[in-house]
Amino acid sequence: MTPPLAQDDLITWRKEFPILENTTYLVNHSLGAMPRKVVDALREYTDMWATRGIRAWAEGWWTSPVTTGDLLGRIINAPQGSVVMHQNVSVIQGLIASCFDFKSPRNRIVYTSMNFPTVMYVWEAQRRHGAEIVEVPSQDGIGIETQDLLDAIDERTLLVPISHVLFQSGYKQDLAAIVAHAHKVGALVVADCYQSTGTVPVDVQELDVDMACGGSVKWLCGGPGAGYLYVKPSLRDTLEPGLTGWMAHAAPFAFETGAQRYAEDAMRMLHGSPSVPAIYAARSGYEIIGEIGVEAIRNKSVRQTSRFLDNAADRGYTTLSPPDPERRGGTVTLQVEHAPAVVEALAARDILIDCRPAVGLRISPHFYTTDDELDHLLDSLDEILAKGLWQKHTSDQSAY
């Protein structure tokens, strides 16, 4: 077994996450641990509502999709004022789709068979408006050959909505190569960074990505209901979303009737009133990730996931995770029989992971994870499988 290194500096952040006091928390790819300061943030929200009433809109609520977007923007190196907050990625992808018509010869939407399904559903629905959908298959069920995707992106391609890191296997796609090729043939790239932002460095300006989106619920430790959308400012000014609303208007409080008159800044990419409580809750996670820096988080993640896979292999476990850490996000997988029941048996021991069809168990240490916790998971897994303890846990696994 690979020995643990000396305790790293990031472990000092454990005290900011209450659940870590009694739980081995390795499910950060699904729901990041809640920062302690979220309680203070939500109290601030309720105190404003209780004491300021309608004045709260002018004292921070109305602009919160942009001010909180700026906190996220610093994590992905987005220009100030170029990120806005939304409810979730489904809404964001639908809003992006509403910016385009698909009646011209350039009407192809190219994505992969391993995209998160919510993205597929949005773009498949565009067929009724004339979009041609091209789905690039996986050759191995782990990732997508970059060249296969590049070959599918041609002069008829309008948009390439892809996942930076795949949700099932943790495979990290070559986003730089995809953006470069798409731009060469005149296509736009929409990067879903849900499974990368907060654990894998993302620099939207260096990548020259056209649009990037994601949510706060996973590696950003920001909770549900707070998605984010970045649009390159030079592109944003040309877009007129059909999914729109009064927040996107150039003068929302003029209450003009008739056609939309779009704001000339990032507000044009909003629609109706924001989900203020979720935006408040997301801030604490953004602040912590921003203070630590994603490079430091990534370095630890690569070390821990590599060590974990080595130790798992020594015990006879197999994985569908890419062996090259440059091709992995923050999640690793183990193939075991009866995976859903195994997940429940581990949860009974306060060890939280999950599983997905085909890839098996998904395990995701974060910056607050210790090496001992990962060893504890493997020890527990050995015992559960050797003694058949999983058989006590055969209920419906829809939550996993």
N, C-alpha and C positions, 0 to 999 in steps of 0.2 A: 504493500500500500504506500502511495506517495505521502510523505509526512506533511503535516500542515506547516505553513510558514509562520513566522512571528505575527502576532495580532497586528492587523493593519490599522492605520489611522481612522479609516472610515467606520470602524466598529463603534467609535465614540458616538455616532449618530443613533445608535440603537435606542437610547433613552428617549428619543423623540417619537417613538412608535409604540404605543401601549400594548398592542397584540403580541409583540415580541417577548414580553415578560413571561408568557406561559404557552407560547405556540411556536413550533418550528414552521416558519412561514416561507414556503417555496413555490408560491403560486402567483408571483408578481406579473407574469404574462397575462393573467386574467383579471386580478384585482390587487393593486398595490396596497401595502399596509397604510393605514391612516395616520398621518402626522398628528401629534398631540395638539398642535396649534390650530387644527381645523375647528376645534371646539370654540376657540377664541374668535376665529373668523366668523363662524355662524352666529355667535353671540353678538358680534359687531353688527351683523346684518339685522338680527331681530331687535337689537337695541335701537338701531336707526329707524326701523319700522315703527317701533313702539313710541319713540320720543320725537322723531322728526316727521313721521307720517309722509304726506305727499311731497314734502320738501326733500326727501331722500333721493328722489329722481334727479334733482339738480345738484345733489351733493355726492354723486358718485355712481348711482345705479344706472343712469342712462348711458354713461360712457364706459361702464365696466366691460363690455365686450371688447373694447379697444385697449383700455388700460391693462386689463388682465392679459389680453393678447400680446401686449408688449413684454410682459414677464415671460411668456412662452417664447416669444420671438427672440429673446436673448439666448435661449437654449439652442435654437436652430440657426442663429446668426441671420435673422430676418431684419430688414430695415425697420426702424421705428414706425409704427402706424400701418404696418402691412399685414398684421395678423388680427383676425376677429374671432370671437367665440360663438359657437353654435351648440345645439343640443347634442348632436352626434354625427357620425360619419355618413349615415344614410341621408340625413337632411343635407349635409354638405355636398355629397355626390349628386343628389338631386338638383341642388341649386346650380352646381357647375353644369350639369346637363342642360338645364333650362337656359343657359347662355347661348346655345347653339341650335341651328336647325340642321337637318340632315338630308336636305333635298339636293345638294350639289354633289358632283362626283366624289369630292373629298368627304365621305360620310362614314368611313370605317372607324370602329372602336376596337382597338387591339388590347387584349389583356390575357392573363394566363389562367389555366385550369385550377391553379392553387391560390387564386385571390380569395379573400374572405368573402363568403357568399353574399353578404349584404351589398357589397359593391357590384357583384354580378347582377343581383336582382334589379338594381337601379338602372344599369346599362342595358340589360335585356329588355327592360320596359321601353327603351328608346327605339326598338325595332318598329313600334307602331307609328313612330314619327319619321321613319325612313332610314334609320341607322343600320349599317351592316356590322354585325358583331363577328370578330375573328378571335377565337379562343386558342391559345397556344398550349398544347398538352405537355405534361411532364413525362420524361422518359423513365424516371425511376421512382416517382412518388415522393421524392425528397425535395427536389428543386426544379428549376427550369434552366435548360441550357441557354446561356446568353445568346448564342448565335441563332438558336431557333426563334427567339423573340425578335432579334434584330431583323431576321429574314422576313418576318411577318409584317414589319413596319415599313410601309412603302408610301409612294406619292399620293395614294388615295386615303391614307390614314389621317384622321382628324385629331384623335385623342388616344393616349396610352395611359389608362388608369391602372396602376400596378401597386402591389405591396412591396415596400422596401425589404421587410423581413416577413417571411411567410409564417402564418399563425400556427400551422400544424407542426412543421419540422424545425422551425427556427432558421431556415435557410435564408441567407442574406443575398439579395440580388445585386448585380453590378449596376447600380443606379446611374453612375457617371457615364458608363458606356451606352446605356439605354437613352439617356437624355441627349448625348452627343449625336447618336444616330438619328433619333427622332427629329431633332432640329435640322439635321442635314437634309431630310426629305420634307421638312415643313410641318411636322406634327408637333403637338403639345403633349407634355407629360404631366399627369396628375399622380403624385407620389403619396400613397397611403403609408404614413410613417408611424402608425399606431403601435407596431411591435418593435420600433427602433428608437424613437425619441425618448430620451431619458436613460438609455443603456447603450446605444450605439451613436457615435457622433453623426450629426446631420448638419450640414452647412448649406442652406438653400441657395446662397449667393455663389458659393464656389461650385456647386453642382449645376447652377443655372437652371434649376428646375422651375417649371412654369407655375405649378400649383402644388402645395403640400397640405396634407390634412392628417388628422388623427384624433385621439381622445385622451383624456386625463386618467382614465380608470386603471391603467396598467402601470407601466414603469414610472410614470410621472407622479404617482401617489396622490392624484387629485380627485379621485372619486368619480361617480357616474354623472352624466348630464352635462359635461363640459367638453365639447369637441372644439377643435381649432382649425382654422383655414388660413393658409398663406397664399396670396396671389402676387406674383411679380408685379410691381407697381406699373410698369410700362404696359403690361398686358391688361391689368385690372381696368385701366382707364378706357379700354375698348369694349369691355363686357357689359351687357345689359341683361341681367338675369330675369327670366320669366317668373321664377319663384322669388317673389319680392314682397315688400311691405313698407310700412311707414318709416321704419328706422333707416331704410335705404334711400329715402327721399332727400333731396337737396335742402328742403325747408320743411321738416316734418311737422312743425307746430304751426305752419301756415294752413294746414289741413286743406291743401289744394285737391280738387277733384280732377278726374280725367286720367290721362296717361301718366305713368311714372316719370318723374324728373329726377334722375339719379344724382346722389351725392358725388362729389368729385374726390372723395378719399375712400378709405377702406370701408366706411359705413355703407357704401353702395352694395357690398357683398353680404349685408344683413337682410333681415325681412321683418318679422313682427317683434314684439317686445321680448327682451332677453329673459333667460332663466337665471335670475339674479342669485338665488341661494347657491346653485351649483357653481356659479362663477366665483362666488366668495370662497366656497369650499376648496376650489382647485388651487387657489393662490399659494397656500402653505407648501404644497408639494413642489410647485414651480420654484419657489424661493429656495428650498433646500437643494434641489437638483442644480439650480443656477449657482448656488454658493459652492457646492462640491466640485462641479464641473464634470461634464460627461466623459471627458478623456480619462479622468481618474476612475470613474465608475466602469468604463469599458476595460481599462487595464485589469481591474480586479475581476471583472466578469470573465474575461478570457482565461485568467489564471485559475479561477475556481471551477469553471465549466470544464476546462481541460483536465484538471486534477480529478474532478468527479468522474469524467468518462474513463480515465485511466483506471481509477479504483473500481469502477463498475465492471470494466472489462476483466480485471483481475479476478472478480467474483463470478465471471461467466455470463454477465449480461451483455446483450447486444443493443445496438442503437441505430436509428436512421438519421441521427444528427450528422451534418457534414463534419468530417474529421479535421478539416482545415478551419481554424478559428476565424480566419478572414472571411469565410463563407457562412459563419454562424452569427446569429443575433445573441440574445441573452438566455435563450431557452435551449435545453437539451432534452432528449427523449430516451426512454428505455422501453424495449419490447418485452412484455411479460404476458402470460396468460391471465385471463380473468381480470383485466385491468380495471374496469369500473368497480368491482368488488374490492380489489386491492386498494384503490383510492379511498374507499369508505373505511377499510380496516386501518389505514394510516390515519385518517381523520379522527378515528376513535382514540388515537394516541396523541391527538393534537399536532399531527404532522400534515400540513396542507399542501397538496399538489393536485393535478387533475389529469385527465386523459382525453385522447381524441381518437376516432377511428383510424386505423391503418398504422399510426405512428406509436401508439401505446401511451405510456406515462409521459407527462410533460413536467419538467422540473426547472425552476427559474430562481436561482439565487440573485439577490440584489446587493447593493452596497452595504447593507446592514447585516448580511448573512455571515455567520462564522463557518470555518471549515468543519468544526465539530458538528454543526447541525447537518451538514451534508453527509458526514460519516454516520450520524445517528439515523438518517433516512435509510442508508444502505443496510445498516445493521437491522433495522426494523423490517425492511423489505425481505431480507434473508429469512428472518424468523417467520414472518407472515406466510411466505411461500413454502418454506420447509415444513411448517406445522399445519398447513392448510387452514390457517386462521381466516383467510379471505371468505371461506364458505359461510361464515356468519353474517356476511354483508352482501346480499344479492338483491337488494331493492332496486327500484327504478333509478337509472343513472342519468336522467335527462339534464340535470344541472351541470353535468360534466362534459 
